[in-house]
Amino acid sequence: MNEPIHILSLGASVQSSTLAIMAARGEVPGYPKLSAAIFADTQDEPASVYVWLDWLEAEIQRSPFPFPVYRVTNGRLSERAVKMNKSATGEMYSKTDIPFHTLSENGDVGLIRGRACTADFKIKPILKKARELAGIKRGQKTVGVIQWIGISLDEVHRMKPSRDPWAKCVWPLVDAGMRRGDCIEWMRRNGYPKPPRSSCVFCPYHSNHEWRRLKTEEPKAFADAVAFEKAAQKAKLESYNFRSVPYLHKSCKPLEEVDFSSEEDRGQMSLFGNECTGMCGV
């Protein structure tokens, strides 16, 4: 039987970017050479992430232990989230792919707990490509893929084993005792720039700090988020099975009207660490 291939789930943010460059330099203790890295593109990241990804791919290819970086996609998330569908009984609805904050008619604030965006636009495309690269056959139960996840020691609550018998998840940064700050310091010490935060421009788990950053540093991305919120509200208004109003910010106010003074600076915990099952923004 062939040995399992090692692939990196590349989120293109701080931790996974650091891990990718460490691997390309042969500096991941206890781990062999990577066969590939896979980036799942929702097609809704800010421009800074795509610029960074281009740079990262080039850096990997000129390193001592290069490996291919594959970009895969399941389409544009923002388009599917507002697409109107017709039920078997002729009623119109849109899929709830995103964990919106919601405001009901009686003023109750809620949060959609689903993670369809992560599952359908991050996990599934990566695993589909990993199966292809490893030649995994239908019904295979032996491990054919060792999947590196760029979670660091300060994010161990996000570590989850693979649900597929043919894949095994590993966390090299945790094994190395590296936290997010250690990754940033490793990049600085080795002369690399600091990676951006990778996530959809409209992610409802953005902290106030990230919303403020997008608004001031990437105004197009912020404008796209504002436009998406309005489109999502229109779609849900027309959906027979959705009664609340969806919002991107936990205040349940229109995004362009929110004061993004940082609650994190005042001790409020950010929700971002719980945003997905260990695949987004790592």
PyRosetta script that sets phi, psi and omega in degrees:
from pyrosetta import init, pose_from_sequence

init()
pose = pose_from_sequence("MNEPIHILSLGASVQSSTLAIMAARGEVPGYPKLSAAIFADTQDEPASVYVWLDWLEAEIQRSPFPFPVYRVTNGRLSERAVKMNKSATGEMYSKTDIPFHTLSENGDVGLIRGRACTADFKIKPILKKARELAGIKRGQKTVGVIQWIGISLDEVHRMKPSRDPWAKCVWPLVDAGMRRGDCIEWMRRNGYPKPPRSSCVFCPYHSNHEWRRLKTEEPKAFADAVAFEKAAQKAKLESYNFRSVPYLHKSCKPLEEVDFSSEEDRGQMSLFGNECTGMCGV")
pose.set_psi(1, 139.2)
pose.set_omega(1, 178.8)
pose.set_phi(2, -68.1)
pose.set_psi(2, 150.1)
pose.set_omega(2, 176.7)
pose.set_phi(3, -69.5)
pose.set_psi(3, 148.0)
pose.set_omega(3, 177.1)
pose.set_phi(4, -61.2)
pose.set_psi(4, 147.5)
pose.set_omega(4, 174.2)
pose.set_phi(5, -88.5)
pose.set_psi(5, 152.1)
pose.set_omega(5, 178.6)
pose.set_phi(6, -105.6)
pose.set_psi(6, 121.5)
pose.set_omega(6, 178.4)
pose.set_phi(7, -126.0)
pose.set_psi(7, 148.5)
pose.set_omega(7, 178.3)
pose.set_phi(8, -104.7)
pose.set_psi(8, 126.4)
pose.set_omega(8, 170.1)
pose.set_phi(9, -77.9)
pose.set_psi(9, 103.6)
pose.set_omega(9, -170.8)
pose.set_phi(10, -92.7)
pose.set_psi(10, 108.4)
pose.set_omega(10, 175.5)
pose.set_phi(11, -84.1)
pose.set_psi(11, -15.7)
pose.set_omega(11, 178.9)
pose.set_phi(12, 69.4)
pose.set_psi(12, 19.3)
pose.set_omega(12, 173.8)
pose.set_phi(13, -105.1)
pose.set_psi(13, -161.3)
pose.set_omega(13, -169.8)
pose.set_phi(14, -58.8)
pose.set_psi(14, -57.0)
pose.set_omega(14, -171.2)
pose.set_phi(15, -67.7)
pose.set_psi(15, -50.6)
pose.set_omega(15, -176.0)
pose.set_phi(16, -70.0)
pose.set_psi(16, -31.0)
pose.set_omega(16, 176.3)
pose.set_phi(17, -66.7)
pose.set_psi(17, -43.2)
pose.set_omega(17, 176.9)
pose.set_phi(18, -60.9)
pose.set_psi(18, -45.0)
pose.set_omega(18, -179.7)
pose.set_phi(19, -62.7)
pose.set_psi(19, -37.9)
pose.set_omega(19, 179.3)
pose.set_phi(20, -62.8)
pose.set_psi(20, -45.1)
pose.set_omega(20, -179.1)
pose.set_phi(21, -70.4)
pose.set_psi(21, -38.8)
pose.set_omega(21, 175.1)
pose.set_phi(22, -57.2)
pose.set_psi(22, -43.6)
pose.set_omega(22, 179.5)
pose.set_phi(23, -64.7)
pose.set_psi(23, -41.3)
pose.set_omega(23, -179.6)
pose.set_phi(24, -66.7)
pose.set_psi(24, -22.0)
pose.set_omega(24, 176.0)
pose.set_phi(25, -93.9)
pose.set_psi(25, -3.8)
pose.set_omega(25, -177.9)
pose.set_phi(26, 72.2)
pose.set_psi(26, 35.1)
pose.set_omega(26, -174.1)
pose.set_phi(27, -120.5)
pose.set_psi(27, 36.9)
pose.set_omega(27, 175.0)
pose.set_phi(28, -110.0)
pose.set_psi(28, 98.8)
pose.set_omega(28, -173.7)
pose.set_phi(29, -57.2)
pose.set_psi(29, 130.4)
pose.set_omega(29, 174.8)
pose.set_phi(30, 83.1)
pose.set_psi(30, 4.1)
pose.set_omega(30, -177.7)
pose.set_phi(31, -123.7)
pose.set_psi(31, 145.7)
pose.set_omega(31, 179.2)
pose.set_phi(32, -81.2)
pose.set_psi(32, -175.9)
pose.set_omega(32, 178.7)
pose.set_phi(33, -66.5)
pose.set_psi(33, 140.2)
pose.set_omega(33, 175.8)
pose.set_phi(34, -71.6)
pose.set_psi(34, 144.2)
pose.set_omega(34, 172.8)
pose.set_phi(35, -84.5)
pose.set_psi(35, -32.9)
pose.set_omega(35, -177.8)
pose.set_phi(36, -171.0)
pose.set_psi(36, 164.0)
pose.set_omega(36, 168.2)
pose.set_phi(37, -122.3)
pose.set_psi(37, 147.0)
pose.set_omega(37, -178.2)
pose.set_phi(38, -128.6)
pose.set_psi(38, 124.2)
pose.set_omega(38, 177.1)
pose.set_phi(39, -109.0)
pose.set_psi(39, 123.2)
pose.set_omega(39, 177.4)
pose.set_phi(40, -93.6)
pose.set_psi(40, 118.2)
pose.set_omega(40, -173.4)
pose.set_phi(41, -101.2)
pose.set_psi(41, 115.2)
pose.set_omega(41, 174.6)
pose.set_phi(42, -77.2)
pose.set_psi(42, -7.0)
pose.set_omega(42, -176.3)
pose.set_phi(43, 66.0)
pose.set_psi(43, 18.4)
pose.set_omega(43, -179.5)
pose.set_phi(44, -133.0)
pose.set_psi(44, 25.6)
pose.set_omega(44, 175.1)
pose.set_phi(45, -81.2)
pose.set_psi(45, 156.7)
pose.set_omega(45, 173.3)
pose.set_phi(46, -66.6)
pose.set_psi(46, 158.0)
pose.set_omega(46, -176.1)
pose.set_phi(47, -57.7)
pose.set_psi(47, -33.1)
pose.set_omega(47, -178.2)
pose.set_phi(48, -59.8)
pose.set_psi(48, -31.3)
pose.set_omega(48, -179.3)
pose.set_phi(49, -70.3)
pose.set_psi(49, -41.3)
pose.set_omega(49, -179.5)
pose.set_phi(50, -70.2)
pose.set_psi(50, -36.1)
pose.set_omega(50, 174.3)
pose.set_phi(51, -62.4)
pose.set_psi(51, -44.7)
pose.set_omega(51, 179.3)
pose.set_phi(52, -62.6)
pose.set_psi(52, -43.0)
pose.set_omega(52, -178.1)
pose.set_phi(53, -62.6)
pose.set_psi(53, -39.3)
pose.set_omega(53, 176.2)
pose.set_phi(54, -60.4)
pose.set_psi(54, -45.6)
pose.set_omega(54, 179.4)
pose.set_phi(55, -63.6)
pose.set_psi(55, -43.5)
pose.set_omega(55, -177.1)
pose.set_phi(56, -62.6)
pose.set_psi(56, -43.8)
pose.set_omega(56, 177.8)
pose.set_phi(57, -58.9)
pose.set_psi(57, -44.8)
pose.set_omega(57, -179.8)
pose.set_phi(58, -63.9)
pose.set_psi(58, -40.5)
pose.set_omega(58, 179.7)
pose.set_phi(59, -64.2)
pose.set_psi(59, -40.6)
pose.set_omega(59, 178.7)
pose.set_phi(60, -62.7)
pose.set_psi(60, -41.6)
pose.set_omega(60, -176.2)
pose.set_phi(61, -69.5)
pose.set_psi(61, -25.2)
pose.set_omega(61, 179.4)
pose.set_phi(62, -97.7)
pose.set_psi(62, 10.2)
pose.set_omega(62, 178.8)
pose.set_phi(63, -89.7)
pose.set_psi(63, 167.8)
pose.set_omega(63, -176.7)
pose.set_phi(64, -62.6)
pose.set_psi(64, -30.7)
pose.set_omega(64, -177.0)
pose.set_phi(65, -126.3)
pose.set_psi(65, 70.0)
pose.set_omega(65, -175.3)
pose.set_phi(66, -70.5)
pose.set_psi(66, 158.5)
pose.set_omega(66, 175.4)
pose.set_phi(67, -150.7)
pose.set_psi(67, 154.9)
pose.set_omega(67, -179.2)
pose.set_phi(68, -71.2)
pose.set_psi(68, 147.4)
pose.set_omega(68, 174.6)
pose.set_phi(69, -115.7)
pose.set_psi(69, 116.9)
pose.set_omega(69, -179.1)
pose.set_phi(70, -100.1)
pose.set_psi(70, 136.3)
pose.set_omega(70, 173.5)
pose.set_phi(71, -107.5)
pose.set_psi(71, 122.7)
pose.set_omega(71, -178.5)
pose.set_phi(72, -122.7)
pose.set_psi(72, 158.0)
pose.set_omega(72, -179.2)
pose.set_phi(73, -152.0)
pose.set_psi(73, 152.1)
pose.set_omega(73, 173.7)
pose.set_phi(74, -111.8)
pose.set_psi(74, 26.5)
pose.set_omega(74, -178.6)
pose.set_phi(75, 99.7)
pose.set_psi(75, -173.4)
pose.set_omega(75, -177.7)
pose.set_phi(76, -92.0)
pose.set_psi(76, 114.9)
pose.set_omega(76, -176.5)
pose.set_phi(77, -58.3)
pose.set_psi(77, -44.7)
pose.set_omega(77, -176.3)
pose.set_phi(78, -62.3)
pose.set_psi(78, -30.9)
pose.set_omega(78, 179.1)
pose.set_phi(79, -73.0)
pose.set_psi(79, -43.2)
pose.set_omega(79, -178.8)
pose.set_phi(80, -67.2)
pose.set_psi(80, -33.7)
pose.set_omega(80, -176.0)
pose.set_phi(81, -67.3)
pose.set_psi(81, -20.5)
pose.set_omega(81, -179.5)
pose.set_phi(82, -115.5)
pose.set_psi(82, 0.8)
pose.set_omega(82, 179.4)
pose.set_phi(83, -67.4)
pose.set_psi(83, 132.8)
pose.set_omega(83, 178.9)
pose.set_phi(84, -88.5)
pose.set_psi(84, 134.9)
pose.set_omega(84, -179.5)
pose.set_phi(85, -121.7)
pose.set_psi(85, 159.5)
pose.set_omega(85, 178.5)
pose.set_phi(86, -113.5)
pose.set_psi(86, 129.0)
pose.set_omega(86, 179.5)
pose.set_phi(87, -76.2)
pose.set_psi(87, 172.9)
pose.set_omega(87, 179.7)
pose.set_phi(88, -61.9)
pose.set_psi(88, -24.0)
pose.set_omega(88, 179.9)
pose.set_phi(89, -95.8)
pose.set_psi(89, 6.5)
pose.set_omega(89, 175.2)
pose.set_phi(90, 90.2)
pose.set_psi(90, 5.4)
pose.set_omega(90, -179.6)
pose.set_phi(91, -87.8)
pose.set_psi(91, 147.5)
pose.set_omega(91, -176.3)
pose.set_phi(92, -94.1)
pose.set_psi(92, 142.8)
pose.set_omega(92, 178.6)
pose.set_phi(93, -157.1)
pose.set_psi(93, 160.7)
pose.set_omega(93, 171.6)
pose.set_phi(94, -120.9)
pose.set_psi(94, 147.0)
pose.set_omega(94, -179.0)
pose.set_phi(95, -70.9)
pose.set_psi(95, 143.9)
pose.set_omega(95, 177.8)
pose.set_phi(96, -96.9)
pose.set_psi(96, 84.6)
pose.set_omega(96, -175.9)
pose.set_phi(97, -87.5)
pose.set_psi(97, -15.9)
pose.set_omega(97, -168.2)
pose.set_phi(98, -120.2)
pose.set_psi(98, 141.5)
pose.set_omega(98, -179.1)
pose.set_phi(99, -77.3)
pose.set_psi(99, 71.6)
pose.set_omega(99, -179.7)
pose.set_phi(100, -63.8)
pose.set_psi(100, 150.4)
pose.set_omega(100, 161.0)
pose.set_phi(101, -80.0)
pose.set_psi(101, 144.3)
pose.set_omega(101, -174.9)
pose.set_phi(102, -130.0)
pose.set_psi(102, 149.9)
pose.set_omega(102, 176.7)
pose.set_phi(103, -127.6)
pose.set_psi(103, 118.4)
pose.set_omega(103, -177.2)
pose.set_phi(104, -84.3)
pose.set_psi(104, 172.1)
pose.set_omega(104, -179.3)
pose.set_phi(105, -61.4)
pose.set_psi(105, -31.0)
pose.set_omega(105, -179.2)
pose.set_phi(106, -92.6)
pose.set_psi(106, 10.8)
pose.set_omega(106, 174.4)
pose.set_phi(107, 90.1)
pose.set_psi(107, 5.8)
pose.set_omega(107, 178.3)
pose.set_phi(108, -75.8)
pose.set_psi(108, 133.5)
pose.set_omega(108, 178.3)
pose.set_phi(109, -97.5)
pose.set_psi(109, 136.2)
pose.set_omega(109, -179.1)
pose.set_phi(110, -139.5)
pose.set_psi(110, -177.7)
pose.set_omega(110, 178.7)
pose.set_phi(111, -144.9)
pose.set_psi(111, 125.1)
pose.set_omega(111, 175.8)
pose.set_phi(112, -71.4)
pose.set_psi(112, 124.6)
pose.set_omega(112, -171.7)
pose.set_phi(113, -88.1)
pose.set_psi(113, -6.7)
pose.set_omega(113, -176.4)
pose.set_phi(114, -67.0)
pose.set_psi(114, 157.2)
pose.set_omega(114, 177.6)
pose.set_phi(115, -128.4)
pose.set_psi(115, 38.0)
pose.set_omega(115, -178.2)
pose.set_phi(116, -60.6)
pose.set_psi(116, -31.6)
pose.set_omega(116, -179.8)
pose.set_phi(117, -62.7)
pose.set_psi(117, -42.8)
pose.set_omega(117, 178.7)
pose.set_phi(118, -67.6)
pose.set_psi(118, -47.9)
pose.set_omega(118, -176.7)
pose.set_phi(119, -63.0)
pose.set_psi(119, -48.3)
pose.set_omega(119, -171.7)
pose.set_phi(120, -83.5)
pose.set_psi(120, -27.9)
pose.set_omega(120, -173.5)
pose.set_phi(121, -111.9)
pose.set_psi(121, -7.1)
pose.set_omega(121, 176.9)
pose.set_phi(122, -120.6)
pose.set_psi(122, -63.7)
pose.set_omega(122, -172.1)
pose.set_phi(123, -65.7)
pose.set_psi(123, -52.8)
pose.set_omega(123, -175.2)
pose.set_phi(124, -61.8)
pose.set_psi(124, -45.0)
pose.set_omega(124, 178.5)
pose.set_phi(125, -63.1)
pose.set_psi(125, -37.4)
pose.set_omega(125, 178.7)
pose.set_phi(126, -65.5)
pose.set_psi(126, -46.8)
pose.set_omega(126, -178.8)
pose.set_phi(127, -66.6)
pose.set_psi(127, -35.4)
pose.set_omega(127, 177.0)
pose.set_phi(128, -61.1)
pose.set_psi(128, -44.5)
pose.set_omega(128, 179.2)
pose.set_phi(129, -68.8)
pose.set_psi(129, -37.9)
pose.set_omega(129, 178.5)
pose.set_phi(130, -62.3)
pose.set_psi(130, -41.6)
pose.set_omega(130, 177.3)
pose.set_phi(131, -59.9)
pose.set_psi(131, -42.9)
pose.set_omega(131, -179.8)
pose.set_phi(132, -63.3)
pose.set_psi(132, -47.0)
pose.set_omega(132, -177.7)
pose.set_phi(133, -64.3)
pose.set_psi(133, -36.4)
pose.set_omega(133, -177.3)
pose.set_phi(134, -88.9)
pose.set_psi(134, -8.4)
pose.set_omega(134, -177.7)
pose.set_phi(135, 66.9)
pose.set_psi(135, 38.2)
pose.set_omega(135, -178.8)
pose.set_phi(136, -70.1)
pose.set_psi(136, 129.3)
pose.set_omega(136, -179.2)
pose.set_phi(137, -92.4)
pose.set_psi(137, 154.8)
pose.set_omega(137, 179.2)
pose.set_phi(138, -58.0)
pose.set_psi(138, 131.2)
pose.set_omega(138, 178.6)
pose.set_phi(139, 82.5)
pose.set_psi(139, 1.5)
pose.set_omega(139, -178.7)
pose.set_phi(140, -65.9)
pose.set_psi(140, 133.2)
pose.set_omega(140, -178.8)
pose.set_phi(141, -114.2)
pose.set_psi(141, -9.8)
pose.set_omega(141, 176.0)
pose.set_phi(142, -83.1)
pose.set_psi(142, 146.1)
pose.set_omega(142, -176.7)
pose.set_phi(143, -69.6)
pose.set_psi(143, 121.6)
pose.set_omega(143, 177.9)
pose.set_phi(144, -117.0)
pose.set_psi(144, -9.1)
pose.set_omega(144, -178.4)
pose.set_phi(145, -135.3)
pose.set_psi(145, 127.0)
pose.set_omega(145, 169.1)
pose.set_phi(146, -101.4)
pose.set_psi(146, 112.3)
pose.set_omega(146, -172.4)
pose.set_phi(147, -100.0)
pose.set_psi(147, 111.9)
pose.set_omega(147, 177.3)
pose.set_phi(148, -78.8)
pose.set_psi(148, 128.3)
pose.set_omega(148, 177.1)
pose.set_phi(149, -115.3)
pose.set_psi(149, 130.1)
pose.set_omega(149, -174.8)
pose.set_phi(150, -84.7)
pose.set_psi(150, 50.4)
pose.set_omega(150, 175.2)
pose.set_phi(151, -92.5)
pose.set_psi(151, 137.2)
pose.set_omega(151, -178.2)
pose.set_phi(152, -100.9)
pose.set_psi(152, 175.0)
pose.set_omega(152, -172.4)
pose.set_phi(153, -60.2)
pose.set_psi(153, -29.9)
pose.set_omega(153, 179.8)
pose.set_phi(154, -82.3)
pose.set_psi(154, 3.4)
pose.set_omega(154, 179.7)
pose.set_phi(155, -124.7)
pose.set_psi(155, 28.1)
pose.set_omega(155, -174.2)
pose.set_phi(156, -61.3)
pose.set_psi(156, -20.8)
pose.set_omega(156, 178.0)
pose.set_phi(157, -66.1)
pose.set_psi(157, -14.3)
pose.set_omega(157, 179.6)
pose.set_phi(158, -93.0)
pose.set_psi(158, -3.5)
pose.set_omega(158, -178.8)
pose.set_phi(159, -74.4)
pose.set_psi(159, 125.6)
pose.set_omega(159, 178.5)
pose.set_phi(160, -139.9)
pose.set_psi(160, 137.5)
pose.set_omega(160, 179.5)
pose.set_phi(161, -70.3)
pose.set_psi(161, 159.9)
pose.set_omega(161, 177.5)
pose.set_phi(162, -67.0)
pose.set_psi(162, 144.4)
pose.set_omega(162, 175.2)
pose.set_phi(163, -88.0)
pose.set_psi(163, -8.8)
pose.set_omega(163, -177.9)
pose.set_phi(164, -100.6)
pose.set_psi(164, 130.4)
pose.set_omega(164, -177.7)
pose.set_phi(165, -65.2)
pose.set_psi(165, -21.0)
pose.set_omega(165, -177.7)
pose.set_phi(166, -87.5)
pose.set_psi(166, -2.2)
pose.set_omega(166, -178.8)
pose.set_phi(167, -126.8)
pose.set_psi(167, 145.9)
pose.set_omega(167, 176.5)
pose.set_phi(168, -129.0)
pose.set_psi(168, 126.6)
pose.set_omega(168, 178.8)
pose.set_phi(169, -87.6)
pose.set_psi(169, 139.7)
pose.set_omega(169, 174.5)
pose.set_phi(170, -133.4)
pose.set_psi(170, 157.5)
pose.set_omega(170, -175.0)
pose.set_phi(171, -130.8)
pose.set_psi(171, 81.7)
pose.set_omega(171, -174.7)
pose.set_phi(172, -59.1)
pose.set_psi(172, -34.2)
pose.set_omega(172, 179.9)
pose.set_phi(173, -68.0)
pose.set_psi(173, -37.7)
pose.set_omega(173, 176.2)
pose.set_phi(174, -64.6)
pose.set_psi(174, -44.4)
pose.set_omega(174, 178.7)
pose.set_phi(175, -60.6)
pose.set_psi(175, -32.8)
pose.set_omega(175, 179.7)
pose.set_phi(176, -84.7)
pose.set_psi(176, -2.1)
pose.set_omega(176, 179.8)
pose.set_phi(177, 70.6)
pose.set_psi(177, 28.2)
pose.set_omega(177, -175.5)
pose.set_phi(178, -98.7)
pose.set_psi(178, 130.8)
pose.set_omega(178, 173.0)
pose.set_phi(179, -97.2)
pose.set_psi(179, 174.1)
pose.set_omega(179, -179.2)
pose.set_phi(180, -58.2)
pose.set_psi(180, -42.4)
pose.set_omega(180, 178.5)
pose.set_phi(181, -62.6)
pose.set_psi(181, -34.2)
pose.set_omega(181, 177.0)
pose.set_phi(182, -65.6)
pose.set_psi(182, -36.8)
pose.set_omega(182, 178.1)
pose.set_phi(183, -64.1)
pose.set_psi(183, -45.3)
pose.set_omega(183, 179.0)
pose.set_phi(184, -61.8)
pose.set_psi(184, -41.6)
pose.set_omega(184, 179.2)
pose.set_phi(185, -67.0)
pose.set_psi(185, -39.0)
pose.set_omega(185, 178.2)
pose.set_phi(186, -61.8)
pose.set_psi(186, -43.6)
pose.set_omega(186, 179.1)
pose.set_phi(187, -63.1)
pose.set_psi(187, -44.9)
pose.set_omega(187, -179.5)
pose.set_phi(188, -63.0)
pose.set_psi(188, -45.2)
pose.set_omega(188, -176.6)
pose.set_phi(189, -63.7)
pose.set_psi(189, -29.3)
pose.set_omega(189, -178.1)
pose.set_phi(190, -98.9)
pose.set_psi(190, 11.0)
pose.set_omega(190, 172.9)
pose.set_phi(191, 81.8)
pose.set_psi(191, 19.9)
pose.set_omega(191, 179.3)
pose.set_phi(192, -102.0)
pose.set_psi(192, 152.2)
pose.set_omega(192, 176.7)
pose.set_phi(193, -73.8)
pose.set_psi(193, 162.1)
pose.set_omega(193, 178.1)
pose.set_phi(194, -76.8)
pose.set_psi(194, 128.5)
pose.set_omega(194, 179.0)
pose.set_phi(195, -67.5)
pose.set_psi(195, 155.6)
pose.set_omega(195, 175.7)
pose.set_phi(196, -79.2)
pose.set_psi(196, 171.5)
pose.set_omega(196, 170.3)
pose.set_phi(197, -81.8)
pose.set_psi(197, 131.3)
pose.set_omega(197, -178.7)
pose.set_phi(198, -104.4)
pose.set_psi(198, 120.6)
pose.set_omega(198, 173.7)
pose.set_phi(199, -172.7)
pose.set_psi(199, 162.9)
pose.set_omega(199, 178.4)
pose.set_phi(200, -60.8)
pose.set_psi(200, 147.8)
pose.set_omega(200, -177.5)
pose.set_phi(201, -61.7)
pose.set_psi(201, -25.5)
pose.set_omega(201, -175.4)
pose.set_phi(202, -106.8)
pose.set_psi(202, 18.0)
pose.set_omega(202, -176.4)
pose.set_phi(203, -59.3)
pose.set_psi(203, 122.2)
pose.set_omega(203, -179.7)
pose.set_phi(204, -66.9)
pose.set_psi(204, -9.8)
pose.set_omega(204, 178.4)
pose.set_phi(205, -92.3)
pose.set_psi(205, 6.2)
pose.set_omega(205, 173.6)
pose.set_phi(206, -57.4)
pose.set_psi(206, 137.9)
pose.set_omega(206, 170.3)
pose.set_phi(207, -74.9)
pose.set_psi(207, 165.9)
pose.set_omega(207, 174.6)
pose.set_phi(208, -59.3)
pose.set_psi(208, -35.0)
pose.set_omega(208, 178.2)
pose.set_phi(209, -60.5)
pose.set_psi(209, -43.9)
pose.set_omega(209, -179.1)
pose.set_phi(210, -70.7)
pose.set_psi(210, -40.1)
pose.set_omega(210, 175.9)
pose.set_phi(211, -59.7)
pose.set_psi(211, -43.2)
pose.set_omega(211, -179.9)
pose.set_phi(212, -64.4)
pose.set_psi(212, -39.6)
pose.set_omega(212, 178.8)
pose.set_phi(213, -63.1)
pose.set_psi(213, -45.5)
pose.set_omega(213, 179.3)
pose.set_phi(214, -61.2)
pose.set_psi(214, -43.4)
pose.set_omega(214, -176.8)
pose.set_phi(215, -63.8)
pose.set_psi(215, -38.0)
pose.set_omega(215, -175.6)
pose.set_phi(216, -91.9)
pose.set_psi(216, -36.5)
pose.set_omega(216, -173.6)
pose.set_phi(217, -100.0)
pose.set_psi(217, -27.8)
pose.set_omega(217, -179.0)
pose.set_phi(218, -134.0)
pose.set_psi(218, 68.9)
pose.set_omega(218, -173.8)
pose.set_phi(219, -59.2)
pose.set_psi(219, -31.3)
pose.set_omega(219, 177.7)
pose.set_phi(220, -64.7)
pose.set_psi(220, -42.2)
pose.set_omega(220, 178.9)
pose.set_phi(221, -62.2)
pose.set_psi(221, -41.3)
pose.set_omega(221, 178.7)
pose.set_phi(222, -65.6)
pose.set_psi(222, -41.7)
pose.set_omega(222, 178.0)
pose.set_phi(223, -62.3)
pose.set_psi(223, -38.2)
pose.set_omega(223, 176.8)
pose.set_phi(224, -63.1)
pose.set_psi(224, -39.3)
pose.set_omega(224, 178.5)
pose.set_phi(225, -65.2)
pose.set_psi(225, -42.9)
pose.set_omega(225, 178.3)
pose.set_phi(226, -60.5)
pose.set_psi(226, -45.3)
pose.set_omega(226, -179.6)
pose.set_phi(227, -65.3)
pose.set_psi(227, -38.9)
pose.set_omega(227, 179.0)
pose.set_phi(228, -64.9)
pose.set_psi(228, -42.0)
pose.set_omega(228, 179.5)
pose.set_phi(229, -58.3)
pose.set_psi(229, -44.1)
pose.set_omega(229, -179.9)
pose.set_phi(230, -64.3)
pose.set_psi(230, -41.4)
pose.set_omega(230, 179.2)
pose.set_phi(231, -65.6)
pose.set_psi(231, -38.5)
pose.set_omega(231, 179.1)
pose.set_phi(232, -67.3)
pose.set_psi(232, -39.3)
pose.set_omega(232, 178.7)
pose.set_phi(233, -65.0)
pose.set_psi(233, -39.0)
pose.set_omega(233, 177.9)
pose.set_phi(234, -65.4)
pose.set_psi(234, -43.2)
pose.set_omega(234, -179.1)
pose.set_phi(235, -64.2)
pose.set_psi(235, -42.6)
pose.set_omega(235, -178.9)
pose.set_phi(236, -70.5)
pose.set_psi(236, -31.3)
pose.set_omega(236, 176.7)
pose.set_phi(237, -63.0)
pose.set_psi(237, -32.1)
pose.set_omega(237, -179.1)
pose.set_phi(238, -90.2)
pose.set_psi(238, -4.0)
pose.set_omega(238, -178.0)
pose.set_phi(239, -87.0)
pose.set_psi(239, 129.9)
pose.set_omega(239, -176.7)
pose.set_phi(240, -67.8)
pose.set_psi(240, -23.3)
pose.set_omega(240, -172.4)
pose.set_phi(241, -106.3)
pose.set_psi(241, 18.0)
pose.set_omega(241, -177.5)
pose.set_phi(242, -134.1)
pose.set_psi(242, 119.0)
pose.set_omega(242, -174.1)
pose.set_phi(243, -107.0)
pose.set_psi(243, -22.8)
pose.set_omega(243, -178.7)
pose.set_phi(244, -87.9)
pose.set_psi(244, 171.3)
pose.set_omega(244, 176.7)
pose.set_phi(245, -101.8)
pose.set_psi(245, 125.8)
pose.set_omega(245, 179.7)
pose.set_phi(246, -82.7)
pose.set_psi(246, 142.0)
pose.set_omega(246, 175.8)
pose.set_phi(247, -134.4)
pose.set_psi(247, 158.3)
pose.set_omega(247, 177.9)
pose.set_phi(248, -91.8)
pose.set_psi(248, -22.7)
pose.set_omega(248, -179.1)
pose.set_phi(249, -107.6)
pose.set_psi(249, 145.4)
pose.set_omega(249, -174.7)
pose.set_phi(250, -65.7)
pose.set_psi(250, -14.9)
pose.set_omega(250, 176.6)
pose.set_phi(251, -73.4)
pose.set_psi(251, -13.8)
pose.set_omega(251, -175.7)
pose.set_phi(252, 56.7)
pose.set_psi(252, 44.1)
pose.set_omega(252, 172.0)
pose.set_phi(253, -119.1)
pose.set_psi(253, 155.0)
pose.set_omega(253, 175.3)
pose.set_phi(254, -54.6)
pose.set_psi(254, 137.0)
pose.set_omega(254, -171.3)
pose.set_phi(255, -56.6)
pose.set_psi(255, -38.6)
pose.set_omega(255, -177.0)
pose.set_phi(256, -72.0)
pose.set_psi(256, -10.1)
pose.set_omega(256, -179.7)
pose.set_phi(257, -103.3)
pose.set_psi(257, -3.3)
pose.set_omega(257, -173.8)
pose.set_phi(258, -78.8)
pose.set_psi(258, 137.8)
pose.set_omega(258, 170.8)
pose.set_phi(259, -86.7)
pose.set_psi(259, 114.8)
pose.set_omega(259, -175.5)
pose.set_phi(260, -92.3)
pose.set_psi(260, 27.3)
pose.set_omega(260, 171.4)
pose.set_phi(261, -55.0)
pose.set_psi(261, 129.9)
pose.set_omega(261, -166.4)
pose.set_phi(262, -71.4)
pose.set_psi(262, 115.6)
pose.set_omega(262, 171.5)
pose.set_phi(263, -70.5)
pose.set_psi(263, -28.0)
pose.set_omega(263, 178.3)
pose.set_phi(264, -62.0)
pose.set_psi(264, -35.7)
pose.set_omega(264, 178.1)
pose.set_phi(265, -64.6)
pose.set_psi(265, -22.1)
pose.set_omega(265, 179.8)
pose.set_phi(266, -100.5)
pose.set_psi(266, 11.9)
pose.set_omega(266, 174.0)
pose.set_phi(267, 99.9)
pose.set_psi(267, 2.1)
pose.set_omega(267, 179.5)
pose.set_phi(268, -78.2)
pose.set_psi(268, 130.4)
pose.set_omega(268, -179.3)
pose.set_phi(269, -69.6)
pose.set_psi(269, 137.1)
pose.set_omega(269, 174.4)
pose.set_phi(270, -76.4)
pose.set_psi(270, 145.4)
pose.set_omega(270, 177.8)
pose.set_phi(271, -86.3)
pose.set_psi(271, -5.8)
pose.set_omega(271, -169.5)
pose.set_phi(272, -60.2)
pose.set_psi(272, -32.4)
pose.set_omega(272, -178.1)
pose.set_phi(273, -63.4)
pose.set_psi(273, -14.8)
pose.set_omega(273, -178.8)
pose.set_phi(274, -108.1)
pose.set_psi(274, 18.2)
pose.set_omega(274, -167.1)
pose.set_phi(275, -76.5)
pose.set_psi(275, -21.3)
pose.set_omega(275, -179.9)
pose.set_phi(276, -160.0)
pose.set_psi(276, 179.0)
pose.set_omega(276, -175.4)
pose.set_phi(277, -88.1)
pose.set_psi(277, 48.2)
pose.set_omega(277, 174.7)
pose.set_phi(278, 80.1)
pose.set_psi(278, 23.1)
pose.set_omega(278, -178.3)
pose.set_phi(279, -121.3)
pose.set_psi(279, -30.7)
pose.set_omega(279, -177.2)
pose.set_phi(280, -91.9)
pose.set_psi(280, 146.4)
pose.set_omega(280, 167.1)
pose.set_phi(281, 63.0)
pose.set_psi(281, 23.9)
pose.set_omega(281, -179.8)
pose.set_phi(282, -94.8)
pose.dump_pdb("model.pdb")
